[in-house]
Amino acid sequence: APLQLRELVNCRWAEEVTQQLDTLQLCNLTKHEENEKDKCENHHEKLSVFCWTCKKCICHQCALWGGMHGGHTFNPLAEIYEQHVTKVNEEVAKLRRRLMELISLVQEVVR
């Protein structure tokens, strides 16, 4: 059936939806690029091990059969991540306590 101009309805949220779709597509591309960064250059596998000797992330194949990391010390990357998160949270707590101390001191000086 032919469509008449008077039959059209103004959809105010259509532009917002298309912007959100564009944003989602952009995020998806960014995540794909990040996933590529999280893969081993040699084996194209997920980086899952931290080599303490080289101070870098490697895949399990590099750790087991890579040859370059023979005799090195390793830990699972997830374990190292959790340790770093804990350290950062502890430092943030210290900084918050120090901030409260400084605010208290400033208030004392103002009084």
Secondary structure, 3 states (H helix, E strand, C coil): CCCCHHHCCCCCCHHHHHHHHHHHHHHHHHHHHHHHHCECCCCCCECCEEECCCCEEECHHHHHHCCCCCCCCEEEHHHHHHHHHHHHHHHHHHHHHHHHHHHHHHHHHHC
